Amino acid sequence: MADLAIGHAARATDIKSDYLAMTRRKRMYSGVLLILFIALLASGFQLTNDRNAGGFLEGLPKLFEFPTELIWEAMQKAPALPGNLVRYFPALVETINIAAVSTLLGALGAIVLSLLSTRGLARWPRLIPVFRRMMDIMRALPEIVIALVLIFILGGGPVPAMIAIALHTVGALGKLFSEVNENADLKPVEGLHSVGASWFQRMWLGVMPQVAPNYLSYALLRFEINVRASAILGFVGAGGIGAELRVAISWGTGRYDAAAAIFQLLFLTIIVIDQISSHYRNKLVRGF
Amino acid sequence: MAVIDAGFDLSTAKAQAVRMLERKRLIAFGVPAIVLVYLVYIFFSFDVPGLAERARLDNVRILLSDTYSHKTHVERDSRTDKVTVAIERENKGTYAADAWPDWVKRDGASTMIDLPGDSHVRFDPDAVRFDIPGYGLLKIVQSPLGITIDAPTETLPSWINASESRVTVTRPEGRLTVTKTRAEVLRYFFGWELFWFTLDSPFYGKSATELLGLAVSGEEVRPGQSNIAAMASDFWNNAMWRHKDVAWAIFETILMAFLGTMGAAIAAFPLAFLAAKNFTPGLLARFGVRRLFDFLRGVDGLIWTIILSRAFGPGPLTGSLAMLLTDTGTFGKLFSEALENADPKQVEGLRSTGANAVQRSRFGVIPQIAPVILSQVLYYLESNTRSATIIGAIVGGGIGLLLTQAIQTQKDWEEVTYYIILTLVMVMSMDILSGWLRTRLIGKSAGHQPHP
């Protein structure tokens, strides 16, 4: 008995020292990793700082110059604000329309492609990798590339931006949708198959009711992202509020009231769409 | 029986069911109808009918043929009688006068240009002659007064476009343009021109086996430098394709995404504790931090980019700081939600052992939320690589800048194609890398993207 107790005690101290050694080793590893990571980050910032036109430290005091100037001028010209808001409202509508249509068309494309690339649901199981790669490529293409190439072909206006964002949306939503599809119950599909339903009928009646809430939730999130993307694309060359913002900023001091109005429109729109969409997403995911 | 009757009225139940079915039917027809009406409105609001007029389909042809082929220009200036042969008519692609390609020959005072399909163009002192098999000899005489054309047929075919000051002959084998002061032949070649070596490199025009032979042979093409090093340096410093600048631009884009994402994660992490209900009982602090997150997200990358480039000037730092600010808002919201969903039992357990607040967070909470945070950070790293391309176009850094510049010059479509392929490879490999890291660090179950 005594022997056994001593053996236990000895083992316990062994275990304890082993455990402490392991903890120390782990801590050392994570410490080294952390130092490496911080060094990487610091040298990265140093590098970008050197490549930038103005340095970080020189720029820091100027950080609030532009916003202050903008706000100051906007306050002085406060009576002009409603007029400016009205003036730029059509451009805002165009930006939102670009986002809405591209989300709509992109989601439709994503539904088809994701169904075609989900095991168990695919129309042509052999072609699953092809549709997957198609979605990967569409997702990886930055919108700006497609938009600029299309502007060369189609001329300016909202259509190139719309197509560009829609293509990217197909890829991005397609990936999420196919993850949703994988969790869908196959029993309704099999049931419909046994009564001779076509592929379209099986998808429409067997899969859609299961996945629709998740689809909608993802599409709403995508709409939020697409509003931002369409504003940025406008700034780079497509139409909408981004293009107006670019013009307004190039006017420079003395005309900042227009830029301030556009900033406010953009900010409010993004906040409002954010709130609405997160409200409905919560409702959709947690059930009505 | 009486039990069922009590509290259950068949007719109201039926009415309810009918109403529900009617509502469902209304939705089933109403939603597609609304979508359709909206699309019709968009069709006219975006002026899709007018698009057909504005669309320049010839640009499509230029774009497509440029992406896989290149053209070599042979040009004679009538005033100096000098003939130059240049790839894509660029300085960097001009052949030396004594090293023309074999399809351009000097013949006394004339220049003879062979085109595919046995066509020939001669720049003779008195005229430009284009010999087209199956059509005949086309003679074009340039004079300061105007251009006269002497064709074998009475009426000119549609592929010849002639006016007083300019004649253009567009054939599949090449294009001839003659104006009063110059004559120019374009010949198309498959592939990207000078992709590996430019004309001034001793390795230009050598086949892969020849290059391999040179690489292993001891004879130095450029004295004082091994052949492999010379090849690498000629390729790396290729003036036409600027491989060095492109590689740097790709690196810069990834760096911008990395700094933006990681910086945002580091900034958001401590703030998220302040925004989580179970860690900050004080309503005021919580409210303030949450509104800060909303503000950072709501202002949006575009506006941050504009404001920051006013202060820091254009460049990659501005781009990464803009991403950092926007993503601090996003991460703050996501992290604080993860914190609020953390299981309180583990914290209680630690509290029972007498652990203080920092220890409770370190050992009770962080192990729970680390997988969520890591998976979100990795997901954003991938998505920010793409954003960095777009932001780079605005702030003038990385591959985004090269891409927009190449597109806006509207002629180097082969370069645009090259950059697009590189961007695709870059984003897709970041996608694969982040997915791999996610499964590696967190396990299979967390390989998915976080649910919104």
Interface residues (C-beta under 8 A of the other chain):
Chain A: F37 L41 G44 F45 L47 T48 N49 R51 N52 A53 G54 G55 F56 G59 L60 K62 L63 E65 F66 P67 E94 N97 A100 V101 L104 D136 I137 R139 A140 L141 P142 E143 I144 V145 L148 V149 F152 I153 L154 G155 G157 P158 V159 M162 K175 L176 E179 S217 Y218 L221 R228 A231 I232 F235 V236 G242 L245 I249 F263 L266 F267 I270 I271 D274 R281 V285
Chain B: V35 Y38 L39 I42 S45 F46 D47 V48 L51 R54 A55 R56 L57 N59 V60 L63 E252 L255 M256 F258 L259 M262 G263 I266 D294 R297 G298 V299 D300 G301 L302 I303 I306 I307 L308 R310 A311 F312 G313 P314 G315 P316 L317 T318 S320 R386 T389 I390 A393 I394 G397 G400 L403 T404 I407 Q408 Q410 V416 I420 T423 L424 V427 M428 D431 H448 Q449 H451 P452
